[in-house]
Amino acid sequence: MRDAVERYVSRLLAESTPQAPVWNVERMRSGAAAHWNYIDGCMLRALLRLGGVRNDARYAAFCKDFLAYYVLADGSLRGYDEASYNLDNICEGNALIDLYAMTGEERYLRAIERLQGQLLRQPRTLEGSFWHKLIYPNQVWLDGLYMAQVFRLRRANLLESCEYDDILLQFQTVRKRMYDPATRLYRHGYDASGKAFWADERGLSACVWLRAMGWWVAALADAAAEWPETHAGKAWLRDCLVEALSGLLAYRDADSGMFFQVVDQGSRAGNYPETSGTALAAYACLRGYNGGALGERFRDAGLSLLRAIEENKLEEHDGRLSLTGICLVAGLGPEDNERRDGSFDYYISEPVVCDEAKGVAPFLMAYAEAAAIGEAETHAG
């Protein structure tokens, strides 16, 4: 697997520029100009982690060159719009944290603090949860926890900032409001006002979308691994991660070894094993194990999920590898887009693509964690 994956990554890097990365299929299809975005951010973080595990400086060099286009000397970010109060825009800040830790370059720190400024002004629900975006008032989406809270935690650790209580509150409110004990899974979205057209009597969206669950468990795994030992909350995050992964793993498809796009609807007509969410679950299992939050049962599950993706979705045609079966995008609303209603029919209607970073990056993140386990076992032996 190592040779195939690293050959695949080499192709993606060779075919990408900061203005036109081949993995950002969503932006290419929309025709939008190059701008600061979470899709590239996920890919950069995966590359930096992979380079660290493999002790390969090529990946960090690529990321530095890539971000040189977006991060200006004063810390401003090309194509970044704070006024949208979009939590997705925070995610790429993780690459800034990694590169600041590596280089000490002040422009990275200035950019980190620019993103932190958005979070200081981010609108909140009455309970204190961040709105997912300004255009989604009072709405909390599972993916927002990965997009913003992981960055906040890592920044707090880097700069010794005292934000831990509020970060923990964001996670605990999601567990309180969005967990469904009947299925042991989480709904994609929650509207604290109950006014969204897709919300039920509890303010919840109708279905369990796999990638949203994947972002949630990935956020829990990162948080549990990086939470300070001396601060209350680490045990809660670990327990919540175990609960969430245990619930999710019960829905694994026996045939493919993956998870379905709509997790709890099994082989219902139109449902399909989806790559990005399965990769995020694999990452959460392996990251949780490497971070000390999870035991060998989850390590084995993560490795098995990674193999299932490789066997089912990493395809080679005429010597060219592609990662297939990736849901391009899914969301809830806004009010003028009632097609995005959170229903089963909606989730299975979204395009399925290959080589998109929302699938590629989690796959590489999981692969890097698996490689770290292999390296550790090699040195231990």
N, C-alpha and C positions, 0 to 999 in steps of 0.2 A: 504493500500500500504506500509505503514512504516514497518510493521512486515515482509512482503514478501521481500522487498528490503534489509533490514538489515540481514535477514536470508541468502539471496543470497550473500551479501558481506562477511559474516562470512565464507561461504563455500569457496569462492575464496581465502581468506586469509589463511584458514586452509590448502588448497591444494597447496600453493605457497611457493617457496623459492627464494632468490635473484638470484640463478643460473637458476631456472626453474619456473618462474611465469606462472600459467596456462593461464593468460590473454594474453600472448605474443604469439599468435598463429602463427603470421608471422615468428618469429624467430624459433619457434619449427619446423615449416614446412621446413624452409631453412636448418636446421641443424647447424646454426651458433653458435659459442661459446658465452657465456654470455658476454655482452658488454654494455657500456653506450648508451642509446637510448631513443628516444622520446616516444615510446609506453609505457614503464614503467613510464616515467616522467609524462605523462598525468594521469596515474592511481594514482601515488603518490599524485599529486596535488589534485585530486578528493577526495582521502581518507583524506588528511589533512583538506580540507574544510568541509567535512562531519563530521569529528571528532570535529572540532571547533563549528559547528552549534549544534551538539548533546551533546557537552561537554563530549565527550567520549575519554579518554586518550588512548584507545587501538589502535586507528588509527595512532596517532603520534608515539606510541611505535613501531608499525609495520614498519612504514616508516623509523624511525631511524635505526632499525635493518637491514632493506633492504639496505639502503644506506651505512651502515658500510662496506658492501662487496665491494662497488664501489668507495668510497671516502677515499683515503689514507691520512695519517697525513699531508703530504706536499701539499695536495690539488690536487694531480694527480688523474685521474679518470680511473678506470679499463676499458680497451677496447675503450678508447676515442682517436680519430685520428683527430687532428686539421688540418692536411695537406689536408684532404678531403674537407675542407671548406663547410661543410654540415650544413645548418641552422637547420635541424631537431635536431642536437646534442645539440643545445642551450636550447631546450624546458625543459629538465629535470632540468635545472638550477632553475626553479621556485620552485621546492621542496627544493633546497639548500637555497634559499632566505627565505622560510617559516621556515625551521629548524634553520637557523642562527638567525632569529628574535626570535625564541622560546628559543634557548639555548645559543647563543653567542659563540659557539664553532668555533675556528679559522680555523679549517680544512674546514668548510663550506665556510667561506669567501675566503680562498685561492682557493677553487674550483670555486667559483663565478668569481673570477678575472681571472682564467685560461680560462673560457669560454668568458669572456669579451675580453681577449687578441685575441681570434679568430676573434671576431667581429671587432676589431680595424684593423685587417689585411684582412678582408673579401673582395674578389674582388667585384667591383661595375660596374654597367652600367655607361654610360656617364652622365646620369641624376642623378646618385647617389644612385640608388637602389642596394641592395645587390643581387649578384647572388644567386640562390637557392642552388646550389652546384658547386664545381669546375668542375664536369663533365657536367654541364649544363651552358656553358658560355653565359653570357648576358641574362639569363632567370630569370624571376620573376614569381613565382607561388603564388597563393593566400594563400596557407597554410603556406608559409614562414613568413607571417606577424604574425601569432599566434606563430610560433615556435621561432622567434627571438625578435620581437619588444615588446611583452608583458614582456619578461625577461628584456630587456633593460630599459623599463619604470620602472619596479618594482625595479631594481637595482639602477636606477637614484634616485628614491624616497628614497630608503634605505640609500644610501651613499651620497646623495646631490650632484649628478653628473649632469653636465650641458649638457645633450644630447637631450633635448626636441625638438629643432628645427629640428635635423636630423631625429629623430623618426617620427615626424609629416610629414616630407618630404616623408618618405617611404610610409606612408598611402596615402598621397595626390597624389603621382605618380601612385599608383595602381588605384585610382579613375579616374585619368586623362586618363590612358592608357587601362584599362581592363574593364571598365563599358560599357555596351551596352544599350544605351537609348531606342532602339527598344523593348527590352525584359525587361528592368529594372533589369537586372541581370549582373553578372560578368563571364567572361570566366576563365577557369582554369589557363591558362598560357599565358605569354607574352614574346616574344623574341625581345629584343631591337635591335638586329642586323638584324632581319628578315631572318636569314639563316636556322633556324630549319626546318626540313622537314614537321613538322606539322603546321607551321605558315602560316596564310593568309597574304594578302597584308598589313595589319596593324600590323603584328607580333603576332596575337592572335591565340590561339587554337580554335578548331571548336565548342566545346560544353560547356554547363554549367554543371559541375559535382557537385553533391549535397554536398559532404563532403568538397570540396574546398570552396564553398559558406559558408558552416557551419563554417569552420575555420576562414574565413574572418569576419563574423558577430560576432563570439566569440572574436576575437582580437579587433574589434571595441568596443564591450561592455566592455571588460576589460580596454581598454585604456580610454574610456570615463569615467568610474567609478574611475580610479586611477590617471587621469591627474590632476596636481595641479591646484587649483582654480585660482592661481595668474598668470599662464602662458597662453598666447594666444594659442588657438588650441582646447580647451575643447568644445566650441560651435560647431566648425567644425566637430569634432569627433561625437558629439551627432547627428548633422544633417545628417551626412553620415550614421550613424547607423540606424536612422529612415528611411532614403531613402532605404537602402539596405534591411532591414527587411520588409518594406512595399512592395517592389518589390517581394521578395521571398514569402511572405504570399499569394500573389495573385495566386500562383501555387499550393497551398495545395490541395491534393486529397480529393474529397468530400466523397469517400467511406471509406478510411482508416484513414483519418485525418492526414496523414503523407505527406512527399514529395517523389517524384520519384528520382531514381538514376541519371537519366539525367533530370534535373528539368523541362525544358520547352517542353519535348517530351511526357508528359502525359501518356496515356495508350497504347502507341505504343508497338507493339509486342516485348516482352523481357524486357521492362522496369518494374521496381518494386519499391514499397515503401521501402526505405532504412533507416535503424535505426540510424546509426552514424550521418549522416547529419541532420536528423530530431532532434536528441538529441542536437546537437550543436545549431540549431535554437532555440530550447526550452531554452537552457542555455542562449543564447544571449538575448532573451526576458526577462528572469527572472533576469539575472545579470544586464541588463540595468535598469530594474525597481528598484532593490535593490540598485543600485549605483546612482540612482537619475536622470538618463538620459532619461528614458522612463516612459510613463504614464500607466494607468490601462488597456488600450486596449491591450498593448503588454504583460502586466502581465497575462491577461486572455488568450491571445494566447499561451503564454509559458506553462501555466498550462494545457491547452487543448492539446497541442502537447505532453506533458509528459504523459497524460492519454492515448492518442492514442498509444504511444509506449507500455505502460503497457498492454493495451487491445489486441494489435495485435502481439507483439513481445516478451513479457515476458511470457515464457511458462513453465509449470510444468509437468513433467513426472515422475511418481513413486516417488513423493516427492522431486524431484530435479529441481530447477529453472534454466533456461537458457535464455539469451538474444539473440535472433535470428535476421536474416536479415541484417547482417553487411558485407558490402563490405570489403574484406580482404585488398586490396591495389590497387591503380591506380596511374599512372604517365604518363609522356610524354617523349618518347625516353629513353635513349640517341640515338645517331645517328645509333648505331649498333643494335637497337631494334625497328624496324619500326612497329611492332605490336602495340606498345603503341603510336598510332597516334592521339589520342584525338577525335576519331570518336564515334558516338553513338554505333556502333557495338563493338568497343573496350571496352567501359565502362561497357556494359552489359555482357561482356565475362569474367570479372574478378570473382574469386571465392567469394561466399557468405558463411559466416561462423557464428558461434555463440560464445559468450563469449570472444570476442576479445576486447582488451582495447580501440581500436580506436572507438568502439561503447559503451563499458561498461563505460569508463571514462566520456565521455560527458553525458551519461545518469545519472551517479552519480553526476556529476557537476550540472546538471539541477535539480536533486532531492534535492541536498543540498540547492540550491537557493530557491526552493519551500518550503523546510523545514524552511529556514530562514524567509520567508514570514509568514508561520504559527506560528512560535515562536513570531514574532513581533506582529501579530494580537492577539495572546493569551495574551501577556503582556499588549498590549494596552487596551484589554477588561477588 
